[in-house]
Amino acid sequence: MESGSGNPTGLSGTVDRIPFHPYYTYKDVVGFLVVLMILIGIVTFNPTYLLHNDHFSIANPLVTPIHIQPEFYYLALYAILRSIENKLIGVIAMIGAILILLILPLVDTSEVRGLRFRPISKGFY
C-alpha cells in the first residue's frame, strides 16, 4: 500500500491510471477555446447582452437608484453601520468585527487540527 499527497486512498497499482498529458491537457485547451469563442461571440454580436436595463436609463444626480446596494461581502459590515446610530461607534464595531475574524485562528489551541476525530464538527462541515 502506498500513501502520499498524490494517492489519498492508499491504493497501489497502475491499471486505472491515465497520463496527464496529452488527455487532460487537450481537454483543458479545448474547454478554454470553447469558452473563449462564446465570449468573443457575445462581445462581437451582442455586447449589451449581459448588461442590466437600468444601465440605459437617464441618470439623475440628485437621486440614488433603488437597485444600488453593497456587494454581498460588504452586507454584514453595512448592517453593522446601519444598526448603530453613532457613526464613530459604528466604525469601531465594524473594525471589531474584522479583528474578531483575524484573531479567530489564534484562539484554537487544540493539538488535533483535522476533523477526523471530531465527528460533530465533521457533521456540520
N, C-alpha and C positions, 0 to 999 in steps of 0.2 A: 504494500500500500504506500502510495506517495502522497505527500501533502505539500502545500505551499500556496502562494497567492494565486498562481495560475491553475490550481487544482483544488478548489474549495471542498469538493465532495470526497476527496481522498481516493478516488478510483484510479486504477492503473490500466494501461493498455492503450494501443494506438489504433484500434479498429475503427472507432467512430470519429476520429479527428479529421478536420478539414483544414488545409493550409490557409493562412490569412490571405496571402497573395497567390493567385490572381482573383479568387472568388469574391472576397469581401471588398477588395479594392475596386473591382469593376462595378460591383453593386452600389457602392457609395458614389462613384463617379457618375453612374447613370442616374441615380436619385438626385444628385446635385444638378445635373444638366436638365432634368425634367422640371425641377422647381425653378431653375433659372429661366427656362423657356416660358413657363407660366407667368412669372413675374415680368419678363420682358414683354409678353403679350398684353398683360394688363396695362403696363405703363405706356405701351405704344398705341393700343387701340381704344382704351377707355381709362384715361388717367384719373378721372374723378370717381371711379367705381367704388373705392374704399373710403371715400370721404363722407362725412355726415351732412345732411341737408342744412343744418344750422350754420354751416360754414359759408353758405352762399347768401345769407341774409345781410341786409344793410346794417352796419354797426352803429350803435347808439352809445356814445361815450359817457352818457350820464347814467346808464342802467347796466348792471351786471347781468348777463344772461342766466336764466334759471338752471340750465343744464351744466353750468360750471360748478365743479366740486373737486376737492383734492383727490389725488391718486389714492388707491386703496391702501398703500403702505403708509400714508400720512393720516388716515382717517382716525386712528386711535389718538394720535397727538392733537389732531384738530378737535376731537371730542373733549380732551382734557382742557384745551384752551377755552372752548365754549362753555364748559360747565363751571368755570371759576370766574367770578366777577372781576376780581382784581387782576390786572394784566401781569404785574410782577410776580405774584404768587402763582399764576397760571404758567408762566415761563419757568419758574423754579420747579413746579410739579412736572412739567414736560421734561426738563433736564433730569429730574429724579427718576422718571420712568425709563429714560435711556440708560442712566447709570445702573439701575437695577439689572438691566439686561447685560451690562458689561461685567457686573460683579457676580452674576449667577454661576459661571463656571468655577469660580474660586470657592464657592460655598460647598460644593460636592467634594468631600474629603474621603469617600469610601475607597477601599482597596480594589474592589471589583468594578471595572469600567463597562463591561458588556451587559447585555440583557439576558444572557443565557441562564444566570442564577437568580433572576428577578422575574418570576412568572407574572406577577400583577403588572409590572411595567411593560413586560413583553406583550401582554394582552392589550393594554392601552395603545401601544405602538401599532 
